[in-house]
Amino acid sequence: MKKMLIGALVGGLLIFAWQTLSFVVLELHDKGLAYTPKQDDILKSLNAESLPEGTYMLPRPAPGTPMDQHEAFMKNYEGKPWAKVSYYPAWKVDMTMNMVRGFLSNVIMVFLLCWILSKFAASSFGTYFTATVFTGLIAFINEPYTGHIWYPMHDIMAYLIDAIVAWGLCGLWLGWWYSRKK
């Protein structure tokens, strides 16, 4: 259990550090968080609609629309602009709890992986490293890539880089940690 906890804490920290570098320092995700000089006008327009907090798909037929009308609606909008908008009525600047939850999520993910790794009969650095990188790729393919198939993300390549680099760093650590002599 001690080996799993230490593995998870250090592995989670490595993933968290990469996420910080990726989003804040290297700005790999800027394409998915693009700036527009029209932001104030767009926010005023959204706020004027008194929308409840949520994510909206535009355009979209009203819930309960019969299938024939739904198909006609979709055909009418084919080739026209669309948007997926996440709206929040109040900006919260304090990121402390978000960072704590993000770090704890990383530790939990790596802890679950450590449990799996502890069950391996083969105990080589390469096996642990490869299993860890594959875990990152599984997480990437499950989400965000599956979401990207339906709703293209402008920073999908950044997420792929994150999966490979973050889980690669974690894999280097876990490969060493789990394959070292006791």
N, C-alpha and C positions, 0 to 999 in steps of 0.2 A: 504494500500500500504506500509506503514511503517513497518507493521508486516511482510509482504512478503520480503521486502528488508533486514531487519535485519535477518530474518530466512535464507534467501539465502546467505548472507555474512558469517554468522557463520557456516552454513551447508557446504558451499563451502570450507571454511577454514578447517573444520574437515576432509573432503574428501581429500583435498590437503595435509594435514598433514599426513594422513594415507598413501597416495601414496608415499610420501617422505620416510616414515618409511619402507614401503614395498619394494621399489626399491633400496634405498640407504643404510639404516641402517640395516634392517633385511635381505636384499639381497634375498628375496623370489623368485625373477624372474631370478636368476642366471642360472637355467637350460635352460631358453629361450634366454639367452645372454652368452652362454658358451664360454670359452677361448680355443683356440687351439695354441700350440707352432708353428704351421705352418702358422700362420696368415700373416706374412710378405710375404711368398711365394705365398699364395693364393691372397693377395692383388696385388702383382706384376703381377701375371698372369691375373687377372681381368683388371688391369690398362693397360696391354699390348694390350688388345683387343679393347681399345678405345671405350668402351661401353658408350652409353649415360646414364645419371642418370635414374634409374628405378628399378622395381622389375621384376625379371625373373624367370620363371618356367622352370626347366631343368629336363628332356627333354620335349620338346613340339613340335608338328608338326607346320610347317610354317602356318601363317594365309592364309586362302583360300584353304587349303588342302581338296580335295574331301573326303567325309565321308568314302568311302571304304578304301582309303589310310590312313585316320586318324585312323580307327579301326585297320588296319594292324600295324601302327606305335605303337599304344598303346599295342597291343598284343606282339610286339617285345620287348618292354621295361618292360613288366610285371615281377615283382620280382627283377628288377635291381635297382641300386641306383638312387635317384632323389634328387633335391634340389630346394629350393625357396630362391633366392638371391636378396637382396636389395642392389643396388650399388649406391654409391655417390662418385663423383670424387674429392670432397674436404671436409675434416673434419672441422666443425665449432665448436670451443670450447665454445664460449659465449652462455650460456644457459638462459640468462636473458629473452629474448622475449619468449622462449619456456615456461619458468616458469610462466610468466605473462599470456600468452595465456591459459596455463593449468589451472591456478587459475580462470581466467575469465570464462572458459568453465565450471568448477565446479560450480561457482556461478550461471551461466545461467541455468544449469541443475537443481539445487536446487530451483531456482526461479520458473521455470516451474512447478516443483513439488509443491511448496508452493501455486501456483495459484490453482492447483487441490485440495490441502488440504483445501484451504479457501472455497471451494464449498461443503465440506462435511457437512451433517446435523448432523451426530454423531460427538461428540467432546471429545473423550476420548484419553488419552495417548496411550493406546493399539492400537486404530484404526490408529492414526497417525504414530506410530512406525512401525506397521505391513505394512502399505501402503508404507512407506519409504523403508523398507527392501525389499519388493516385487518389488519396482522400481529398486533397485540395482540388484535383480535377473533377472528382465526383461532385463536390460542393459547387464548383463553377458550372458544370453542365446542368445540374439540377436547378440552380438559380444563381446567377442571373441569365445564363445562356438560354434556358428554356423560355424565360420571359422575353428575351430578346427576339426569339423566333416570331412571337406574336406582336410585340410592341418594341420595334428596334430601338436600341440604346446607342447613343453616340459615343459612349465610352466603354463599349464591350471589350475592346482590346486591352484597356486598362484593367478590367476585371480578370481577364485571362492572365495578364502579367502578375497581378496580385496573387492569383491562385498558384502560379508556378513559383514565384519568388518567396512569398510568405510561407507556403507549405514546404518549399525547398529548404529554407532556413530552419524551419521547425524539423524537417527531416534530417538535416545535418546534425542537429542537436540530439534528436531522439535516436538516430542511428548510432551516434557515439555513446549516448547514455545507456541504451539498452544492450549494446553489444560489448561494452567494456567488461573486463574481467573483474570479478568481485574480490 
